[in-house]
């Protein structure tokens, strides 16, 4: 395997890789994040008792929107054709966090 970074030219300058000749391929990406909070906030989220409404639903929509905008957020990323995006949220009371 070649260890050369494909997003750098011979002089070390950033460049967009030419993928015009590549065949389409199926790929799966997985990302994970955590939001830590006070135990009282986590209880309020679980109870659905927050003045701003359904924060988990909002987080799910934000995650889907972020996946769709990946090429705009990550430098030198080519446009991606997404067929599915799933955002799973888990409340972890022991760690006082949403994963």
C-alpha positions in Angstrom: 0.0 0.0 0.0 1.2 3.5 -0.8 1.5 5.7 2.3 1.5 8.9 0.2 -1.4 11.3 1.0 -3.5 11.6 -2.1 -4.8 15.1 -1.1 -1.4 16.6 -1.4 0.6 17.3 -4.6 4.3 16.7 -5.0 5.1 20.1 -3.4 2.8 19.4 -0.4 0.0 21.7 -1.4 -3.6 20.6 -0.9 -5.5 19.5 -3.9 -8.8 17.8 -4.8 -8.2 14.2 -5.9 -9.4 13.2 -9.4 -12.0 10.4 -8.9 -13.4 10.7 -12.4 -12.1 7.2 -13.4 -13.2 5.4 -10.2 -16.0 2.9 -10.3 -18.9 3.5 -8.0 -18.7 1.5 -4.8 -21.0 0.9 -1.8 -19.6 2.3 1.4 -20.8 2.6 5.0 -19.7 5.3 7.4 -20.2 5.3 11.2 -19.7 8.3 13.4 -20.2 8.5 17.2 -20.5 11.4 19.6 -21.3 12.1 23.2 -23.0 15.1 24.9 -22.3 15.2 28.6 -24.7 17.1 30.9 -25.9 17.3 34.5 -28.0 14.4 35.7 -31.0 16.8 36.1 -30.8 17.8 32.5 -30.8 14.1 31.4 -33.8 13.4 33.6 -35.6 16.4 31.9 -34.7 15.1 28.5 -36.0 11.6 29.3 -39.2 13.1 30.7 -39.7 15.3 27.6 -39.9 18.3 30.0 -37.8 20.9 28.4 -38.9 24.4 27.4 -37.4 24.1 24.0 -39.3 20.9 23.2 -38.0 17.6 21.8 -34.2 18.0 21.9 -33.6 14.4 20.8 -35.7 14.9 17.8 -33.9 18.1 17.0 -30.5 16.4 17.5 -31.6 13.6 15.1 -32.6 16.1 12.4 -29.3 18.0 12.9 -27.4 14.7 12.5 -29.1 13.9 9.2 -28.6 17.4 7.9 -24.9 17.2 8.8 -24.5 13.9 6.9 -26.1 15.4 3.9 -23.8 18.4 4.0 -20.5 16.5 4.6 -18.9 17.7 1.4 -19.5 21.3 2.5 -18.1 20.7 6.0 -15.0 18.5 5.3 -12.4 20.1 3.2 -11.6 18.4 -0.1 -14.5 15.9 0.3 -16.3 15.0 -3.0 -20.1 15.2 -3.2 -21.6 12.1 -1.7 -24.8 10.3 -3.0 -26.4 9.1 0.2 -29.1 6.5 0.1 -29.8 6.3 3.9 -28.9 8.2 7.1 -29.8 6.9 10.5 -29.2 8.7 13.8 -29.5 6.5 16.9 -29.5 8.2 20.3 -29.1 6.5 23.6 -29.5 8.0 27.1 -26.8 6.9 29.4 -27.9 7.8 33.0 -24.8 6.2 34.6 -22.6 8.5 32.5 -25.0 11.4 32.5 -24.8 11.7 28.7 -26.5 11.1 25.4 -24.5 8.9 23.1 
